[in-house]
Amino acid sequence: MQPLVSVIVCLYNAMGTVSRCLDSILCQTLGDMEVILVDDGSTDGSEALVDKYAASDKRITVIHQPNQGIAAARQRGLDKAGGKYALYVDADDWIEPDMLEALTGCAAESGADIVFCDFLEENEAGVFHRRQQPSGSDSSQVLQQMLVQLHGSLWNKLIRRDLYALSGTRFVEGLNFCEDEYVVIRLLSYGCRVGYVARALYHYDKNSNAASYTNLWNSRTAEEYELFIRSCEPYLRDPLCRRNLDERIAGIIKKLTYAPESRYASCKAFYLRHRDSLRRSRMSLPRKIYCWLYYNGFPQVKKFGKAHRD
């Protein structure tokens, strides 16, 4: 029989955190689920550990594949899923015991195709409740909040699985950061009903992300940022969405000033393609001047940029 929820966990060398993640899933108050684990070429022992979990719980299916990146791993898990709804959980995070029950209950009561919830962000400074309330149930309204107001993750969103097929949404090959944000934008642009549970049901552990798929923005190449922007642009035609995209692009331009000097040429090319977005953005004038100087042949101003960093 079709399970109500497919929980998809993609992992890569997550030996230190995957047990906490899986234990939080397996103790859910909602038992009508399947758990799909996609091991993306782990070499630290977590690949054997998840096999042990699968041997002890028939709800778990493990897929082992050579390392292909998070986008391919997420798509592989989704292709295998059979539930009415799908939820992604990152291997270095964990969830509240009644997360699935609360989200599916909201979906049933409201008829929502996507259900958002709040989350707890845990970092070196402490634990912070991140409110993620959509502006309404119409996805076109919610789309206007993306990129600047709402977190682009999939892990705090229960999604009706057939919405992926109906909208033709798949993960973009080679897009291995913000790949989930692109998918959320694509799904919302298709048109659907959105629900919301006003509770922090997901624990986002930024302290452990350094060893996982999540990397600092300034470690990404200009080409990766370009792929993200090009993937999202067709679905952000609304004027407010376009303004939010300008803000994100301006932030990327600033981040790329921190890249190694060996990447200066590609970073400058990104700036030249998107400098109008920087101009239109609400970035402070000193930061805009710094970016202009940096990308117009004066990379030595980088040493003066510390005062303008967030």
N, C-alpha and C positions, 0 to 999 in steps of 0.2 A: 504494500500500500504506500501511497505517496506520503512522505513525512510532511509535517506542517512547515518546518524550517530546516534549511540546509545551512549549517554553520561552516564557513570556509576559513581555514587557517593556513597561511603560507609561511614557511619557515626556511631560514638559511642560517646555519650555525647559531641556533638559539638554545643551546644546551642549558644555559643558566636560567632561562625564563619560561621555557615551553611547558614545563610541568605545572607551574602556577597557572598559566593560561588554560591548559586543558582541564585541570581540576575545577576551575571556575565554570567551565562549560558543562562538564559532566554532572555537576551537582545542581543544574538548573531545576527550578520547580516545574518547568514545562519539559516533559519527557519525550514529546512527539517531535523528534528531531533526528537528523543525521549529521555527522561531523566528518568533513572532508579535509584531510591534511595533505598539503602539497609540499613535499620536501624538494627544494630547488637546489639540489647538489650539495647538501651539508656534508661536512667532513669532521665535525667536532664531537660526534657521538649522538647528536640529537636525532639523526636518521634512524639509529637503532632503538633509541628510546621511544619514538612514536610508534614503531612496530610493536613494542611491548604493550603500549596502550591499546593498540588495535586488537591485539590478541586477547585482551581482557575485557573488551567492550564491543559488542557486535554493531553498535551504532557508528563505529569509526571505520573509515576507509582511508588508506594511505596511498598516495601516489608519489613515487620517487622519479625524479627526472634530472638530467644533467643541468647544471646551472644555466638558466636562460634569462634571469631577471624577474622582478616582481610582476611586471605586466603579463608576461607569459604564464607565470605561476597562478596569478589571479584568474586569468581566462581559463586555464586548465581546470581549476577547481569549479568554476561556474559551469563549464561544459559538462562536468561530471554530476553536478547537483541535480536533485530531483524534487526538492521541496517546493511548496507553494510560495514560500518566501526564502530569501537568501540574506545572510548576514555575514560580513567579514569580521574576523577578530585577528589582530596582529599578535604574533607569537610572543612578543615581549610585553603585552598588556594583559588585562583580565577584566572580567565582567561581574556585575552584581548577580546574586543567585536567582532573582526573578526578572532579569532583563528580557528574556524571550517571552515570558508570560505577559509582561507589561506591554511590550511592543506589539505582539500579536493581538492582544486584547484591544488596544487602541485601533489597530487596523480593522478588526472585525466590527467594532462599534461605529467607526467613522467612515468606513469604506475607503480608507486611504491606500494608495499604492506605495507610498514611501512614508515611513514614520521616523521622525527625528527624535532624539533625546539629548539631554545635557550630558556632559562628561566631566570627570575630575582629571585635571592635568597635574602630574606630579613631577617636579623638577627640583633642582638644587635649592631653590628659594622656598619651597614648601608645596602645599597642595592647594589647588585653585579650582573653584567651581566655574566651569565655562558654560554659560547659558546659550542655548542654541535654538531659541524659539523662532520659527518661521513667521513671516509677516501675515500669512493667511493660508488657506487650504489650496489656493490656486497656484500651480507650479510656476506660472509666469511671474507672479509676484515674488515667489521665493528665489527664482533665478536672479532677480535684481539684487538680492542680498549676497550672492556668491562673490568670491574673490576678495571681498573686504570685510564682510560682517559675519558670515557663517563659515565654519570650518569645512574644508572640502573633503574630509575623510569619508570613507564608506562605513567605517566601523561603528559609528553612532547612528546608523540608518538601516532600518529593516526595509527591504525592497521586494515587492512582488516580482518573483523571478521571471515571469513571462513578459514583463515590461522591457527587459533587455532585448528579447527577440522582436517584440512588436515595434520597438524604436530602432532596431538595427544597431544597437549599441554593443561594441566590443572594445576591449582594451587595445590601445594603439601599440603596435609592435615597436619596441625600442624606447618607448616612453616609460622610464623606470623611476620617475619622481613626479609627484602630483598626478600620477596616472589615475588615482581614484577621484581626484577633483574633476578631471576631464569627464569621467564617466558620470558623475553626479550632474554636471552641467548638461551633458548630452541627454540624460534621462529627463531632467526638468524641462528642457527645451522641447521635448516631444509632446508634453502636455499630460499631466496626471494630477491626482488628488494627494495632498500632503497632510499628514497628521503629526501630532507632537505629544510627547510625554515629558512633563516638566519635572524630571528627576535626573540626577546624574547616575546613570546606570553603567557607564563605561569608565575604566581606569586607564588613562593614557600615560604611560611611564616614559617620560623623556630622559630619565636618568640612565636607562638601559639601551636607548636607541642607538648609541654610538656603535654598537656591535651588530646592528641589524640593518634592515633595508634603509632606514631613515638616515640621511646624511645632512650635514650643514649645507645651507643654500650656497655658500661661497665655495663649496667643493665641486659644484656642478659646472659643466662647460656651457658656453654660449649656445652651442648647437642643441644641447638638451633643453635649454630655456626656449629656444626658437621652436622646437618641435611642440612643446606644450602650448605656446601662444598660437601657433598655426592650427593646432588641433581644436582649440577652444573657439577661435575667432568666428567660424561660421554659425555658431549657436548663440552669439552675444551681439545681436544686431540692434536690440532695444537701446535707446540713447543712454539710459542709466546703466545698463550692462556694459556698454562701451566705455563709459566714464570709469567704471570700476576696473575694467581691463587696463585702461590707461594708468590707473594707480598701481596695479600689479606690475605692469611693464616698467614704470618709473622705479619701483622698488628693485626690480631685477637689474636695471641699469646701474643703480647705486651698488648693489651687491657685487656686480662684476668688477667694480673698481678694486675689490679685495683679492681678485684672482691673481695667480702667479704671473709674473711679467712675460713668461713664455706664451701666455694665452692672450696677450694684449691685442694682437691683430684681430682675432675672432671676436673679442669683446667689443672692440671699436666698431667692427662691422655690425654687430647687434645694435649698438647705440645709433649708428647712422641710419639703420632701417627703422628705428623706433623713436627717434629723437622728438618727433611731434607729440608722442604720448608723454614724454618727459615734460615738454613745454606745457601741455594741457593739464598736467597733474597738479594736485594740491601740495606737492612736496615744497618744503621751505626754500626760499630763494638762496640762502647760503649753500644748501645741498645741491641745488640745480647748478649754481656757479661752479661748485667743486667738480661735478660730473662734466660740465662743459669744458672746463680746463683740462681735466684728465684725458678726455677723449679727443681733444684737439691738439694733441702732440706734446702735452706737458705732464707725462706720467710721474715726474718728480714731485708734483703737488700731492702725491699720495701721502707723503709724510706729514702733510698739514691736515689730512682728512680726519684724524682721530677725533677732533672736536665735533665733527658732523656725523659721527656714527651713532646709530640708535643704541 
